[in-house]
Amino acid sequence: MNSESDHTPFPAQQTPSSSPTVLALSEMGKPSSQWTLTLHQTHLALAELSDPQPYIILREEMMKSATLMEGMRAFAIQKPKKMTFKLAPEAVETLAEWIGKPLLAGIYLKRRYSWILPIAVLWVIGSLPIRGNPNVGTDAVPFDPIALILGLTLVVSWAFAKWRPHPALFLVDSLWFLAMSGHLVMNVMDGRSKGWLVLVVLLVWMAMSGLKHFIRFKGMKIERSEP
């Protein structure tokens, strides 16, 4: 992102018959600081109302140095300085449409699976049997085939998300979270600590989140994200 005062201005790519969309933003923590975000075909122009010189955000910088956080209705930038802006609901929808569903789907899938592999490995390890030691009062832990299947399923899903991303993976991990939450509920019913129910609530929330992403992005072609 660069100031137009330092670089040659980007030519607007709109046709004479259409004007670029302009969104109103307010800097979070500074309600009096009002900005505009102009949506051009190849870039965004971010400008403070009191300063006519906008900052240019190239399309390829979106979701990297400039990020739309739909759930928080916020738009954050890293350059020229870190700032976060609040958007109206309709502005969030407009900016998301400008970014494009394929890019958003790829970013959300990458984020969901970036922390999945360690969980899958722990789940696989946790499924293995452990010998008890009567001398120290520890009970044996039996082999858990359901946990092993869940863990291996997640490993395979992680590999697909990394090398062959597809919207169906949102549904796969949603079903996985539901299966894992059901497995934990069964363990609690068998006598394990009720504290696991807190994790169950989190898992159900993750499952619902993934299902919403699947419904939104199904049919989209997702390209592999940059490492």
C-alpha positions in Angstrom: 0.0 0.0 0.0 1.5 3.3 -1.0 0.6 7.0 -0.8 -0.3 8.6 -4.1 2.0 11.4 -3.1 5.0 9.0 -3.5 3.9 7.1 -6.6 2.3 7.8 -9.9 -1.5 7.6 -9.4 -3.2 4.4 -10.5 -5.5 5.0 -13.4 -9.1 4.2 -12.6 -10.4 1.2 -14.5 -14.1 2.2 -14.5 -16.0 2.9 -17.7 -17.2 6.5 -18.2 -20.8 5.4 -17.5 -20.1 4.0 -14.0 -18.6 5.6 -11.0 -16.5 3.6 -8.4 -18.3 2.6 -5.2 -17.3 4.7 -2.2 -17.7 3.2 1.3 -17.7 5.2 4.6 -15.4 4.0 7.4 -14.6 5.2 10.9 -11.3 4.4 12.6 -11.9 2.2 15.7 -10.9 4.0 18.9 -11.2 7.4 17.1 -14.9 8.0 16.2 -14.1 11.5 14.9 -11.6 10.1 12.4 -13.7 9.5 9.2 -12.4 7.8 6.1 -13.6 6.7 2.7 -12.7 3.5 0.8 -13.1 3.8 -3.0 -13.5 0.5 -4.8 -11.7 0.5 -8.2 -11.4 -2.6 -10.4 -7.7 -3.2 -9.7 -7.2 -1.5 -6.3 -8.8 0.3 -3.4 -8.2 3.9 -2.5 -8.3 4.7 1.3 -8.4 8.3 2.2 -9.1 10.4 5.3 -11.7 13.1 4.8 -9.3 15.7 6.0 -6.5 14.5 3.6 -7.2 14.4 -0.2 -4.2 12.1 -0.8 -5.4 8.4 -0.6 -3.4 5.3 0.1 -3.5 2.7 -2.6 -4.3 -1.0 -1.8 -3.6 -3.3 -4.7 -6.1 -6.2 -5.2 -3.3 -8.7 -4.7 -2.6 -7.2 -1.3 -6.1 -8.0 0.0 -6.3 -10.4 2.9 -2.5 -10.0 3.3 -1.5 -6.5 4.3 -5.2 -5.4 4.3 -7.8 -7.7 5.8 -11.6 -7.7 5.9 -12.9 -9.3 9.1 -16.5 -10.0 8.2 -17.6 -11.3 11.6 -16.3 -8.1 13.4 -17.4 -5.8 10.5 -13.9 -4.4 10.5 -11.2 -3.6 7.9 -7.6 -3.7 9.1 -4.5 -2.4 7.3 -0.8 -2.9 8.2 0.7 -0.1 6.1 1.5 2.8 6.2 0.6 2.1 9.8 -1.6 -0.3 11.6 -5.2 0.9 11.7 -8.6 -0.8 12.0 -11.8 0.6 10.7 -15.4 -0.1 11.4 -17.8 -0.7 8.6 -21.6 -0.8 8.2 -23.1 -4.2 7.5 -23.9 -3.2 3.9 -20.3 -2.0 3.4 -19.0 -5.3 4.6 -21.1 -7.1 2.0 -20.0 -4.7 -0.7 -16.3 -5.1 0.1 -16.6 -8.9 0.4 -18.2 -9.0 -3.1 -15.3 -6.9 -4.5 -12.8 -9.2 -2.9 -14.5 -12.2 -4.4 -15.8 -15.5 -3.0 -13.0 -17.7 -4.3 -10.3 -15.7 -2.5 -12.4 -15.5 0.7 -13.1 -19.2 0.6 -9.4 -20.0 0.2 -8.4 -17.7 3.0 -11.0 -19.1 5.4 -10.1 -22.7 4.6 -6.4 -22.0 5.1 -7.1 -20.4 8.5 -9.3 -23.2 9.7 -6.8 -25.9 8.8 -3.6 -24.0 9.8 -4.0 -25.3 13.4 -5.7 -28.6 12.6 -2.7 -30.9 12.1 -1.4 -30.7 15.7 -4.9 -31.5 17.0 -5.1 -34.4 14.6 -1.7 -35.8 15.7 -2.7 -35.4 19.4 -6.0 -37.2 18.7 -4.2 -40.1 17.1 -1.7 -40.4 19.9 -4.5 -40.2 22.5 -6.2 -43.1 20.8 -3.3 -45.5 21.6 -3.5 -47.8 24.5 -1.5 -47.1 27.7 -0.4 -49.7 30.1 -1.4 -49.3 33.7 0.9 -49.5 36.7 -0.7 -50.9 39.8 2.4 -50.0 41.8 1.7 -46.2 41.4 -2.0 -46.5 41.1 -2.4 -45.7 37.4 -5.1 -47.5 35.4 -4.6 -48.8 31.9 -6.1 -46.8 29.1 -7.6 -49.0 26.3 -7.2 -48.5 22.6 -9.8 -46.1 21.3 -10.5 -47.0 17.6 -13.1 -44.1 17.2 -10.5 -41.5 18.3 -8.0 -43.1 15.9 -10.4 -42.9 12.9 -11.3 -39.3 13.8 -7.6 -38.3 14.0 -6.7 -39.9 10.7 -9.7 -38.4 9.0 -8.5 -35.0 10.1 -5.0 -35.7 8.9 -6.3 -36.6 5.4 -8.6 -33.5 5.4 -5.6 -31.3 6.3 -3.6 -32.7 3.4 -6.5 -32.0 1.0 -6.9 -28.5 2.3 -3.2 -27.8 1.7 -2.8 -29.4 -1.8 -6.3 -29.8 -3.2 -8.5 -27.2 -1.5 -12.3 -27.6 -2.0 -15.4 -26.1 -0.3 -16.5 -29.6 0.7 -13.7 -29.6 3.3 -15.7 -27.0 5.3 -18.4 -29.7 5.6 -15.9 -32.4 6.4 -14.4 -30.6 9.3 -17.9 -29.6 10.5 -19.0 -33.3 10.6 -15.6 -34.0 12.3 -16.3 -31.5 15.0 -19.8 -32.9 15.6 -18.5 -36.4 15.7 -15.8 -35.4 18.2 -18.3 -33.6 20.4 -20.5 -36.6 20.4 -17.6 -38.8 21.3 -16.7 -36.5 24.2 -20.4 -36.5 25.4 -20.3 -40.3 25.5 -17.1 -40.2 27.5 -18.7 -37.9 30.0 -21.7 -40.2 30.3 -19.3 -43.0 31.0 -17.9 -41.1 34.0 -15.3 -38.6 32.7 -15.2 -35.1 34.0 -18.1 -32.8 33.1 -15.6 -30.1 32.3 -15.2 -31.7 28.9 -18.7 -30.3 28.1 -17.1 -26.8 27.8 -15.0 -28.2 24.9 -18.1 -29.8 23.4 -19.8 -26.3 23.2 -16.7 -24.9 21.4 -16.7 -27.9 19.0 -20.4 -27.5 18.2 -19.8 -23.7 17.5 -16.9 -24.6 15.2 -19.1 -27.1 13.4 -21.8 -24.5 12.8 -19.2 -22.0 11.6 -17.9 -24.6 9.0 -21.4 -25.4 7.9 -22.1 -21.7 7.2 -18.9 -21.5 5.1 -19.8 -24.6 3.2 -23.3 -23.3 2.3 -21.8 -19.9 1.3 -18.9 -21.2 -0.8 -20.1 -24.5 -2.3 -19.5 -24.7 -6.0 -16.6 -22.3 -5.8 -13.2 -23.3 -7.3 -10.6 -22.6 -4.7 -7.0 -22.2 -5.8 -4.1 -23.2 -3.6 -3.1 -20.4 -1.2 0.5 -19.2 -1.1 2.5 -20.8 1.7 
